Amino acid sequence: MKDILSHRGFVGSVHFSADDRIFYGKIEGITDLVTFEGETVSELTEAFQYVVDEHIKDCEAENITPEKSFKGSFNVRLTPELHRRIAMSAKMRGITINKYVLEALSETLLH
């Protein structure tokens, strides 16, 4: 993947502002807004790692579990007809809807 940073299970976006001549980003996939910036790629990477570490410390100080960028689950909204078709297809294959969708997504990403 490009244009992302990863540290301790967190993912950070990478952007560049030509007007300000600075790299910037935020921790993706969490409720809190945690941003970082740097004038070089190295500074941006260090700033990202620092804010992740600080975010974790803040969560620990407040006795809450830090929310990870991608927990491994997500909700998908679809039409009732598509839901029915997926459920029936999964049932005919003898697998759960979750397994059916996981296999379909995995196959799509491989091609």
PyMOL commands that set and color helices and strands:
alter all, ss='L'
color gray80, all
select helices_A, chain A and resi 41-61+80-93+97-110
alter helices_A, ss='H'
color red, helices_A
select strands_A, chain A and resi 4-7+10-13+15-17+22-28+35-38
alter strands_A, ss='S'
color yellow, strands_A
deselect
rebuild
show_as cartoon
